[in-house]
Amino acid sequence: MGRPVAAVVAALVVVLGPVAGPAAAEGSRREFTLRDERITESSGLTASQRHPGVYWTHNDSDDGPYVYGVEAATGRTVATLTLRGTKPRDVEAVALGPDHQLYLADIGDNFHGKWPEVWLYRFTEPEQLRDQTVQVTKYRVRYEDGPRDAEALLVHPVTGRVYIASKDQSGGHLYEGPESLASTGVNVFRPVGDVPWVTDGAFSPDGRRVVLRGYFWAKLYDWKDGALGAEKSVSVPFQRQGESVTFTADGAALLFGSEGKDSEVWRVPVPDAAPKPQPTPSPGTGPAGTPAPAPAPTATEQPTGPNHLGALLLAVAAGVALLLWRKGRTKS
């Protein structure tokens, strides 16, 4: 994560309060709140296909080898997965690929670009929602053009090909991994396109669209022949520290997450989305066979109108933080 920028943004949101509150497109709403006291730096988010209504998330650095399954209807954690034999360094993203394979990306570098290689961990999404230890496959990754900071992991839901979006104040790159990752040796990722300052990204469930987000913006791209195509801006909520984004399991909406204790996850409709039917839990039960919880708050319970003053102040804060950081780097 960009700590100098994030610190200023977080402080400004606290000071401004409602002025910098959530604001997004018509029909957006707060989907759920992360209630688990252990989840204070939610940095990645992906929708489960095996367990409708459950989302996988994780903390940033300094938490350990854990992935949490959160039930959207209540915001409670219904499964904690411990990755066997791993010691994450700076985990930044999680993504779901074909055949219920989850990928956890240990790719953060906090602007330094000093790690000669980063790591991906792959494991199978469990059939049962309970606390458990999972076996993982570790992949070593290097970028063709040298070390860099990154926070976004994308796994194509059909081909299984893995992509990473780097993060840089002057613009980053989208990196494509080998057709199949190798668990021995090093997997070299090569740049295949330019991207803005990205904190997360995801493929749509059908693999035809890509979403990328930063702290204050998001864009939808067409995906064709292994490349980003036409783009469309998407309204995003103003959050304490906008870190994560994913599609809902039916592809009808985007979910935007943030770091911080009791952080909120916001739902924004996807323009021109054509959702596909999804399996639902049995009547009267939740994803884990528990009594069905009360429905999530509706859009009418939350502010959805844009707040231009909040947007301007947040953008100014981010710009000042970047200038201060670059000035400090120059002196050092």
N, C-alpha and C positions, 0 to 999 in steps of 0.2 A: 504494500500500500504506500501511497505518497504521504509520509507522515507530516512534513511541514505544511503541505496544503490541507491535509485532513484536520490538523490541529486548529488552524485558523477557521476553517469552515465550521467545525464542531462548536468552537467558541462563539462564532457569530450566530449560529442557530439558537444556542442557549440564550444569548443576549436578546435576540429579536423575538424569540418565542413565536407566537402565532403569525407574525409578519412573514416569517420564512417557513411557514408550515406547508404541508403537502399540497400540491397543485398539479393536476394532470388533466387528461382529456375527459370529455363527457362520457359518463358511464364508468369512470374509474372508482375504485373504492378500496378501503383497507381490507385486505383478505384475511390476515391473521397477525397476531403478535407473538414473537418468540418468547415464551414464558420461562424457559429453562434458565436458571441462574448461571449455569455453566457456559451458556452461549452468549458471550459478550462482544465477540468480534466476527460475527457471521460474514464470511467473505465470499462464499459461493453458494449456489442454489440450483437444484435440478429436480424435476418432477419424476416421481416413481411411476413406471408403467405397470409394475407388478402389484402395487398397492395404491389404488386410486385414492386421491386426496392426501397423499403423503409426499413430503418434500425432503430431500436430503440436503443437509448443510454442514458446515464445519467452521471452526474458528480460524483466525489468522495464525500467526506464529505463536510459539510458547504455550500451546495447549496440549500437545501430544498426538498420538496416532488415532484420533477419534473422528467418526462421522455420525451425525445425529439424524434420525428419522423423525420428522415433525408432522403432526396431524394438523392440517389446515383448519379443520372445523373448530379446534380448541386451542391450538398453539402449543400443545403439550408434546413432549418428546415421548415417542412410543417405542423407540429402539436406539440403542447406542452401540455402534460397531467399533471394535478395537482392531486395528490393523496389525496383524502378527508380525513381529520382527522388524518394524519400521521405526525410524527416528526422524520425523519430519523436521525440516529446517525453516521453511516459510511457505506454508500451504496457502494457495490463493484461489483455487477454483475446483469445482467438481462437475462432472458431466456424465450422462448416461449414453452408452453406445448400444449397438445391436446385442441381442441375446442376453439382455439384462446385465450387461457388463458396466460397472461403475468405474470411473477414472478419477483419481484424486491428483491434483497438480501441485507439486512442490517446486514452484517456479519463480517465486518472488525473490527480488534482489535489491529492493529498496534504493533504486537509482544508481547503485555502485557499479553494476556490471562486472563483478569480480569473480563470480562462480564460474569455473571452466565448464561445468555441466550442471544440469538440473535433473529432477526425477519425476517420473509419473508412476503411480501405483494403480494397478487394475485388480478388481475383485468382483465377484458375482453378487448381485443384489439378492439378499436373503429371501427365502420363501416365507419365512415367519418373522413377524415383527416382535423382536425381543432383544435384550442385551446379549451380545455374543462377540466372540473373536473370529475374525475372518482371515483366510489365507490370501496373500496378495502376490502378484507378479510385479516386480520392479523393473522399470525401463530407464536406462540412462539416456539423457538427451543433450545434444549440443546444437547450437545455431551455426549455420554455415558461415555467417559473417561476424561471429564472435559473441561473447557474453553480453547479456542485457537483462533488464528488468521486465517482467511480464506478470499479468494477473488474469488473463482470459484463456480458457481451455474450451475447445469445441470438438465434439466427436460426431461425425456424420452418422445419422441413425440407420442408414442403409449400407454404406460401404465400410463403416467402422474406421475410416481414415481420421487421423487426429491432427488438429490444427491448434496453434498457439498465437495469440495476438500480443505483441510486445507493447510496452508503455514508455513513451518518451515525450518530453515537452515540445519537441520540434516535429513530432509525428512518428508513429511506429510502423511496424510491418505485420502482416499476416504470414505466419510460417506454416508450411505443409510438411508433415512427417512422411516417412516411407509408407508405401502401400500397406505394409504389415510391419508392426513394431517387432523388434527382436529383443528377447530377454537376455541375450548375450551380446557383448560389444556395445557400441554407442550408436544411437539413432540420430542421424543428422537431419535437422529441420531446415528447409531452405525458404527464403522469402518469396512469396507469390503475389504480394499486393501491398499497397500502402493503406494504413488505417490511422484514425485520429488517436487521441489520448484515451486508451481503453482500460476500464476496470473490470469488465466481464463481457461475455458473449455466449451465444447458444444457437444451435440449429433448431429449426422448427421440426416437429415430429415426422413430417414427410420428407425432410431434407431439402426442401425447395427454397427456403428462406433462411436468412441469418440475421440475428439481432446483435448489435454491439452497443455498449453503453459507456458513458463517462460519468463524472460526478453530476453533471447538469444536463446531459443530453442523451438521446438514444436514436439509433437509425436502424431501419429495416432494409436489408439488401436482398435482391434476388440472387439465387445461387444456381449457376449453370456452368457445366463443363469445368468444375473445380475452381471457379473464380467468382468474386463478388461482382454483381451486376448493378442494375438500376437501384437507386437508394431512395428512401422516403423517411423523413423525420417523424419521430414519435414523441408525443408529450410525455414527460416523466414527472413523478412527484419530487418535490424538494425534500430531501432527507438529511439526517444528521451527517451521514457519510455514505453516499450511494456507492455500494460495492458490487452488488450482484444483480443478475437478470436471468430469467429462463422463460420458456414457453410453458403454458399449462399443458397437461397431457393430451388434450384434444386440439391444441394449436389455436384456440380461439382468443387467447389473451396472453399478455406478458405479466410476469411477476417481478417486481423490483424490490430488492432487499437492501438493508443498511447495517452497518456495524453499530454497536452500542447495546447496553443492557435493555431488555424489553423492547427491542427494535421492531418496527412495523414492516410488514411485507404488503406492498400495494399491487392491486390488479388493474391493468390498463388494457382495454380491448384492442385486438390486432385489427388494423384497417383491412377491410375486404376479406376477413378470415372466413373459411368454410369449415367449421368444426366437424369432426367425425365422431360417431357414437363411441362412448367409452363404457367399459363394464362398471357396474356400481355394486357396492356392498349389499348384502341381503337386507331387507327391510328391518329396521329397528336395531341395526348393528353398525358399528364404526369399522374402520379398516382392520383393526386387530380383533374383531369379534366382540368389542365392548359396546355397551349401550350407546346409541347414537346421540351425539352432543347437540346442543342448541345451535341453530344456524348462525353463520358469521354475520357481523354487522352489515347492513345494506348501504348502498351508495348514499342514500339520503341522510345517513347518520354522520357522514364525513364531508369536510369541505372539498370541493372539486374545482372551483374556479381558479384561474391563473392569478398569481400575485406578482406583478411586474417589479414592484419595489424589492421584494424578497429576492427575486431572480437577479436583479441588478447588483444588489449588495453582496450576494453570494459569489457572483462572477468576479466582482472587484476584489473580494477577499482572496479568491483563488489566484488571481493575477498577482496580487501583492505578495502572497506566499511564494509563488514561483520566482518572482524577481529577487526576493530575499535569499531563497535557496541558491539561485544561480550566482548571486553576488558572493555568498559564503563559499561556494565551490571555487570561484575564481581566486579568492584570497588564499584558499588552502593550496 
